[in-house]
Amino acid sequence: MATNNNMHTTTRINHPINIYYQSKVLLRVIDAFVYVRFGKKDSLPRHSGDVSKWRRWSNPAAQTAPLIEGIDPAPILLSKTDIQVRLKEYGAYIVTSSWMTFTGITDDESQMSDILLDNMRLTIDTLTRDVASGTASQTTASNGDGTVTFINKTDLDTIVTNLLVQNTRMIEPQISASTKISTSPIRKSFIGICHTGQRTRLENVSGFKHVSTYAQDKAMPDEFGATDDIRWLLTTNATRTNATTGYQNLIFGEEFYGCTKIDGTSAS
């Protein structure tokens, strides 16, 4: 076909608007926020200072001596443990120019609000993780298969036994097997949180059950599976001891840590 040299093309006269902006933005990949879910929730009234205190009473010993008729037993003394937390303020904000506000696309501002909301959730979850991981007792894996420091059943059983010896309460109730195909019962459990990079190693632990093999309606968000008395959640926000191979796996029971805020100000 002959070329028409008198034709107007976009090379000669470009479009005034030649880019269509997709207002539905691409998915932002964010961490699973798992730590805050299991903390004991509490709040501090406004104008009440910046320190919150919990108290735990100890259990008196068993009274094994029989009473003598007509004589009252000797009074017992209670002991207690106080745990204090000092609240701190954290935050971030995004500033746009007035010109951008007047001339830009309005969806951008609502998207920025969503980003700040997720950043707040990540900040709270990370602070909770750091306190919980930093104050827990530590056990270094020493019975892994192939590499002794890999997560394994022997070391996990030792940790569970230590928790039970301390009368630690489990968090999740037992799950009975259902009538669905290939479902199996799950014991009453502690919670374990580990890094997504531990996924394959966790699957190799003897007795591991993937979440798909037990009752579907009882699975927790971000739950990966169970090993005997521990139900595991995965997150990329879990603690790491180094950038390549080192991981910390947090295993805990009820009221191991708490989350405190000032009433009405946590998202201002």
Secondary structure as UniProt FT lines:
FT   TURN            5..6
FT   TURN            10..12
FT   HELIX           36..38
FT   STRAND          40..44
FT   TURN            46..47
FT   STRAND          51..57
FT   TURN            69..70
FT   STRAND          80..86
FT   HELIX           98..103
FT   HELIX           107..135
FT   TURN            148..149
FT   HELIX           153..165
FT   TURN            166..167
FT   TURN            181..182
FT   STRAND          189..195
FT   HELIX           196..198
FT   HELIX           199..203
FT   TURN            206..207
FT   STRAND          209..210
FT   HELIX           211..213
FT   HELIX           216..218
FT   TURN            221..222
FT   STRAND          223..227
FT   TURN            228..229
FT   STRAND          230..235
FT   TURN            236..237
FT   STRAND          250..252
FT   TURN            254..255
FT   STRAND          258..262
FT   TURN            263..264
FT   TURN            266..267
//
